[in-house]
Amino acid sequence: MSYDARVFRLLIASPGDVEEERDIAVKTIQEWNDLNSAERQIVLLPLRWETHTAPEYGKRPQEIINKQIVDHCDLLIGIFWTRIGSPTGAEDSGTLEEINRVASAGKPVMLYFSKVKKTPDEIDVEQLARLRNFKASIYPKALIETYTSQIEFRDKLAKQIEIQLRNLLASGSSGVPSKIASDITLEFAETKSNKNLGNKLTLKSTYFNLNGIKKLPDFMNDSECKPDNTDVNVSTIGSFRANKDYYRDMAEYLVTQNMFKPINFWLKNIGNLGAKDLFVDITVSSSVGDVKILSPENFYKIQPNKYGGGIFLSSFHNAFPDRVMDMGEIEEKENEWKITLELRALQPKREICSSFQLFIGAKKSGELSFNATIYADSLPEPIHHSLTLNLEVEVIDLDATSFMQKHGELLKDQSAPE
């Protein structure tokens, strides 16, 4: 399938004694394209005079090369071993003329010098001396790279191309806007409909302040003495003995179900560059106490049952087979929560609802502030977003027995002992 992409031209400049490194440079660039181009919508085009120039008459050969490819490149990769090249009539060599021309245009130049051993009889002493003079002249104004094997050259080049690409994107080269090319937004999302809810959200919940929970009657054995058949898959721990605290546990469980509400996050890449390996760090602070934030596993983990001591583990992943959980973590510290989300990739213009839910509950109304920092491989600097969540909690004082009878857990004639 075709796709739009930004093209960066990478000129490979060198004398004739590093032909293998020139081929390695082309292969390294092509491997980057294979892994990244479609997802990040960027293509790196390797330029070499032997493959990207055409015959022309009436001008210096190097002048023709300059016009056809050098002046159009976005970055130059220079490679040297023991030679510096042949004079062009304007510079000591074609490679040096290309380097000076690209550097004068304010474009990045990456220089690599080989330390691979060579048979002395094969070394042109004059060429080596000129190369050494060139190296000495650029030390005050350049950061160069060396390598002792072709494998080391390939590894260093692959890493440093990525570094230079990020600089190019940040600086606006090759028609890329000067703003960050990947621009990720973070907002709230509705859990059931997967709709974007913006950066301000109001959650309404009910907190039942039950009186007399401890006075609820003990649960007694019935004739079947077996676990309840529930909609959620459960696994039993322990024997099928009666859980005498079942009514009290269930009262607290039902209060929790009414008090906690789920939220998701909406991520959108509004930039023109795909982003890989997204990390979202969120700090949540509250203006009031009595607030809890739970992960899905913790929210669904414990459900009271009449038998087996009251511990039944609900199978969250089986109950929600269509949900693929994002990697996420929640850490609580003194009324402040640290939430971490991870996402493998987000293509340009794509928006998704994160499948990692949070469950938020409170005993009274208040405001929560979400301060998020987004990191990604294509972002020269992290992106910051602030979200606000208003909790509107209706507090209802109620007798625990009446509450349980309303929910069908106690019969009308069942009540706390006098």
C-alpha positions in Angstrom: 0.0 0.0 0.0 1.4 3.4 -0.9 2.0 6.1 1.7 3.2 9.7 1.8 6.7 10.2 3.2 9.3 12.8 3.8 12.6 12.1 1.9 16.0 12.9 3.3 19.0 12.6 0.9 22.1 11.2 2.5 25.3 11.8 0.4 28.1 9.3 0.8 31.4 10.9 0.1 34.8 9.2 0.1 38.0 8.5 -1.8 38.3 5.2 -3.7 39.9 3.1 -1.0 36.7 2.5 1.1 34.4 0.8 -1.4 33.2 -1.8 1.1 32.3 0.9 3.6 30.4 2.8 0.9 28.3 -0.4 0.3 27.8 -0.9 4.0 26.5 2.7 4.3 24.0 2.1 1.6 22.9 -1.2 3.1 22.6 0.4 6.6 20.4 3.2 5.2 18.2 0.7 3.4 17.8 -1.4 6.5 16.6 1.7 8.4 14.0 2.2 5.7 12.9 -1.4 5.9 12.3 -1.1 9.6 11.0 2.5 9.9 9.8 4.1 6.7 6.2 2.9 6.6 5.5 3.5 10.3 7.3 6.9 10.5 6.6 8.1 7.0 10.2 8.9 6.3 12.5 7.7 3.6 16.3 8.0 3.7 17.8 8.1 0.2 21.5 7.2 -0.2 23.3 9.3 -2.8 26.5 8.2 -4.6 28.1 9.9 -7.6 28.3 6.6 -9.4 24.6 5.9 -9.1 22.9 9.3 -9.0 24.7 11.4 -11.6 24.4 11.6 -15.4 27.1 12.5 -18.0 27.4 16.2 -18.8 29.8 18.2 -21.0 31.5 21.6 -20.6 32.1 21.9 -16.9 34.4 20.5 -14.2 33.4 16.9 -13.3 33.2 17.8 -9.6 31.1 20.9 -10.5 28.6 18.7 -12.3 28.5 16.3 -9.3 27.9 19.3 -7.0 25.0 20.5 -9.1 23.4 17.1 -9.5 23.6 15.6 -6.0 25.8 17.5 -3.5 23.7 20.7 -3.4 20.5 18.7 -2.9 21.6 16.5 0.0 20.4 16.9 3.5 23.3 15.2 5.2 26.8 14.1 4.2 28.6 10.9 5.4 32.3 11.2 4.8 34.5 8.0 5.0 38.3 7.9 5.0 41.0 5.3 5.4 44.5 6.1 3.9 43.6 8.3 0.9 42.2 11.8 0.5 41.5 11.7 -3.2 42.5 13.6 -6.3 42.5 17.4 -6.8 39.5 18.9 -8.5 40.9 22.3 -9.6 39.2 23.9 -6.6 40.0 21.7 -3.6 42.6 19.0 -2.7 40.0 16.3 -3.6 36.4 15.8 -4.7 35.6 14.5 -1.2 36.9 17.6 0.5 35.1 19.8 -2.0 31.8 18.0 -1.2 32.4 18.3 2.6 33.2 22.0 2.5 30.3 22.7 0.2 27.7 20.9 2.4 29.2 22.3 5.6 29.1 25.9 4.2 25.4 25.4 3.4 24.8 24.7 7.2 24.0 21.0 6.7 25.3 18.3 9.0 28.5 16.4 8.1 29.4 13.1 9.7 33.1 12.1 9.2 34.4 8.5 9.8 38.1 7.6 9.8 39.1 3.9 9.5 41.8 2.5 11.9 41.8 -0.9 10.1 45.3 -2.1 9.4 46.7 -2.0 5.8 49.8 -3.5 4.3 52.5 -0.8 4.1 53.3 -1.6 0.5 49.7 -0.7 -0.5 49.8 2.8 1.2 50.4 5.9 -0.8 52.5 7.9 1.6 51.7 11.3 -0.1 48.0 10.6 0.1 48.3 9.5 3.8 50.2 12.7 4.6 47.6 14.9 3.0 44.9 13.0 4.9 46.7 13.5 8.2 47.0 17.3 7.5 43.2 17.4 6.8 42.4 15.6 10.0 44.6 18.0 12.0 42.9 21.0 10.4 39.4 19.9 11.3 40.0 18.8 14.9 39.2 22.3 16.3 35.8 22.5 14.4 34.5 19.0 14.1 33.6 15.9 16.2 34.8 12.9 14.2 34.2 9.2 14.6 36.7 6.3 14.2 36.2 2.6 13.7 38.5 -0.5 13.8 36.3 -2.9 11.8 33.5 -2.7 9.2 31.1 -4.2 11.8 31.9 -1.3 14.2 31.4 1.2 11.3 28.0 -0.3 10.5 26.9 -0.2 14.2 28.1 3.3 14.8 26.6 4.6 11.5 23.2 3.1 12.2 23.0 4.7 15.7 24.3 8.1 14.6 22.0 8.3 11.5 19.1 8.1 14.0 20.6 10.9 16.1 21.1 13.2 13.1 17.6 12.4 11.8 16.1 13.7 15.0 18.1 16.9 14.7 17.0 17.3 11.1 13.4 16.9 12.1 13.7 19.4 15.0 15.4 21.9 12.8 12.9 21.7 9.9 15.2 20.4 7.2 13.9 18.9 4.0 10.6 20.7 4.2 9.7 19.3 7.6 8.0 21.9 9.8 10.3 23.4 12.4 7.8 22.2 15.1 8.1 18.7 16.5 7.1 16.3 13.7 5.4 13.9 16.1 2.9 15.8 18.2 1.0 13.5 20.6 -2.1 14.7 22.4 -3.6 13.0 25.5 -7.2 13.4 26.6 -9.9 11.4 28.5 -11.9 8.7 26.8 -15.2 7.1 27.6 -14.8 3.4 28.4 -17.8 1.8 26.8 -18.1 3.8 23.6 -14.4 4.6 23.2 -15.2 8.3 22.5 -12.8 11.2 23.0 -14.0 13.3 26.0 -11.4 16.1 25.9 -9.1 17.3 28.6 -11.8 18.1 31.1 -14.2 15.5 32.4 -16.9 15.2 35.1 -17.6 11.9 36.7 -20.8 11.3 38.7 -20.9 8.6 41.3 -22.8 7.6 44.4 -21.3 6.8 47.8 -23.6 4.8 50.1 -22.6 5.6 53.7 -24.0 2.5 55.3 -24.9 2.4 59.0 -24.8 -0.9 60.8 -22.7 -3.0 58.5 -21.2 -4.8 61.4 -24.7 -5.6 62.6 -25.7 -7.5 59.5 -26.5 -11.1 60.2 -24.0 -13.9 59.7 -24.5 -16.0 56.6 -25.6 -19.5 57.4 -25.2 -22.7 55.4 -27.9 -23.7 53.0 -28.8 -27.2 51.9 -26.7 -27.2 48.7 -23.6 -25.8 50.2 -21.9 -25.0 46.9 -20.5 -21.8 45.3 -22.7 -19.3 43.6 -23.0 -19.5 39.9 -21.9 -16.1 38.7 -21.5 -14.5 35.3 -17.7 -14.0 35.8 -15.5 -17.0 35.8 -14.2 -17.8 39.3 -11.7 -20.2 40.8 -12.2 -21.3 44.4 -9.5 -21.2 47.1 -10.2 -23.4 50.1 -13.1 -25.7 50.9 -16.8 -25.1 50.4 -17.4 -23.9 53.9 -19.9 -21.1 54.6 -18.5 -17.6 54.7 -20.3 -16.1 57.7 -19.1 -12.6 56.7 -20.6 -12.8 53.3 -23.4 -10.2 53.9 -20.9 -7.7 55.4 -18.4 -8.3 52.6 -21.1 -8.0 50.0 -22.3 -4.7 51.4 -18.8 -3.2 51.1 -18.4 -4.7 47.6 -21.7 -3.1 46.4 -20.7 0.2 47.9 -17.4 0.0 45.9 -19.2 -0.9 42.7 -21.3 2.2 43.0 -18.5 4.5 44.1 -15.9 3.7 41.4 -16.1 4.8 37.8 -13.8 3.8 34.9 -11.9 6.1 32.7 -9.6 5.6 29.7 -7.2 7.8 27.9 -7.3 9.0 24.3 -4.0 9.3 22.4 -3.7 11.1 19.0 -0.7 11.8 16.8 -1.6 15.1 15.1 1.9 15.4 13.6 3.2 14.2 10.3 5.7 11.6 11.7 5.0 8.2 13.3 6.1 7.7 16.9 7.5 4.5 18.3 8.0 3.3 21.8 5.7 5.8 23.6 6.0 6.2 27.3 3.4 8.2 29.1 4.1 9.3 32.8 1.1 10.7 34.6 1.1 12.3 38.0 -2.4 12.5 39.6 -3.0 14.8 42.6 -6.3 15.4 44.5 -7.8 18.4 46.2 -9.6 16.1 48.7 -8.8 13.0 50.6 -10.7 9.7 50.5 -9.9 9.2 46.8 -8.7 5.8 45.4 -7.4 4.9 42.0 -7.4 1.2 41.1 -6.1 -0.8 38.2 -8.6 -3.2 36.4 -6.9 -6.2 38.1 -7.4 -4.7 41.5 -10.9 -3.5 40.9 -12.2 -6.9 39.6 -10.0 -9.1 41.8 -12.0 -9.8 44.9 -15.7 -10.6 44.8 -17.4 -12.0 47.9 -19.0 -15.4 47.8 -21.0 -17.4 50.2 -18.6 -20.3 50.4 -14.9 -21.0 50.5 -14.0 -18.3 53.0 -15.1 -15.4 50.8 -12.1 -15.3 48.4 -13.0 -15.8 44.7 -10.7 -14.4 42.0 -12.6 -13.1 39.1 -11.0 -13.8 35.7 -10.8 -10.3 34.3 -9.2 -11.2 31.0 -11.7 -14.0 30.4 -14.6 -11.7 31.2 -13.4 -9.1 28.7 -11.9 -11.2 25.9 -11.8 -8.4 23.4 -9.6 -6.1 25.5 -5.9 -6.2 24.8 -4.3 -4.5 27.8 -1.7 -1.8 27.3 1.2 -2.2 29.6 0.5 0.1 32.6 1.3 0.6 36.2 -0.2 2.5 39.1 1.8 3.6 42.2 0.2 5.5 45.1 2.1 7.9 47.4 0.3 10.0 50.0 -2.7 11.1 48.0 -0.7 11.2 44.8 -0.5 8.6 42.1 2.1 7.8 39.5 0.7 6.1 36.4 2.8 4.8 33.5 1.5 3.7 30.1 3.4 2.2 27.3 2.4 2.0 23.6 4.5 0.4 20.9 3.7 2.8 18.1 1.3 5.5 17.0 1.2 6.4 13.2 0.7 9.9 11.9 -2.9 11.2 12.2 -4.0 8.1 14.0 -5.9 8.2 17.3 -6.7 5.4 19.7 -8.4 4.7 23.0 -6.0 3.1 25.4 -7.2 -0.2 26.7 -5.6 0.4 30.1 -8.5 1.5 32.4 -8.4 3.4 35.7 -11.1 3.0 38.3 -11.6 6.2 40.4 -13.7 6.4 43.5 -14.2 9.0 46.2 -16.4 9.5 49.3 -16.9 13.2 48.6 -16.7 15.6 45.6 -13.4 17.1 44.5 -11.0 17.8 41.7 -8.2 15.6 40.4 -5.3 17.0 38.3 -3.5 14.8 35.7 -0.1 16.1 34.6 1.2 13.9 31.8 4.6 13.7 30.1 4.9 11.9 26.8 8.2 10.4 25.6 8.8 8.8 22.1 11.8 8.0 19.9 10.8 10.7 17.4 10.3 13.5 20.0 13.4 15.7 20.6 11.8 16.8 23.8 9.0 15.4 25.9 5.4 16.7 25.4 3.5 17.9 28.5 -0.3 17.8 28.9 -2.6 18.7 31.8 -6.1 17.2 32.3 -8.7 17.9 34.9 -11.2 15.5 36.4 -14.2 16.7 38.5 -15.7 14.2 40.8 -19.4 14.8 41.7 -20.2 12.4 44.5 -23.7 12.0 45.8 -23.5 10.8 49.4 -26.5 8.8 50.7 -26.8 7.7 54.3 -28.6 4.4 54.4 -29.2 1.5 56.8 -27.1 -1.4 55.8 -30.0 -3.9 56.2 -32.3 -1.9 53.9 -29.5 -1.5 51.4 -28.8 -5.3 51.2 -32.6 -6.0 51.0 -32.9 -3.6 48.1 -30.1 -5.4 46.3 -31.7 -8.8 46.8 -29.0 -10.0 49.2 -31.3 -10.2 52.2 -34.9 -11.3 52.5 -37.4 -8.9 54.0 -37.7 -11.0 57.1 -33.9 -11.1 57.5 -32.4 -8.4 59.7 -29.7 -7.9 62.2 -30.2 -9.6 65.6 -31.4 -7.4 68.4 
